[in-house]
Amino acid sequence: MAQNSEVINFPYPTPPDSGCIIEVADGIYWARMALPVLIDHVNVYILEGPEDLTIIDTGLNFKVCRSAWLEIIKNN
């Protein structure tokens, strides 16, 4: 495995703030849910279909995740 950090290209070097989403492609949104455990976050993807949404990995049932979802819903 390569040790050079220049090999990896991150198109979005800064993740979205808690309670915010970033559109990464047409109809595909990225959110980042903080977690109060060893793995400190989970990436969430929201796919916009013609009539509904599909959410991939909603986070966990922690207050911090619920609060972030309420902000996303309120602001979008």
DAURLIN-V92085 format. One record per helix or strand. SS is the DSSP state (2 for helix, 1 for strand). FROM is the first residue (numbers start at 1). LEN is the number of residues. If there is no record, write none. Layout:
<<SS	FROM	LEN> <SS	FROM	LEN>>
//
This chain:
<<2	5	3> <1	22	4> <1	28	7> <1	41	8> <1	53	4> <2	63	13>>
//
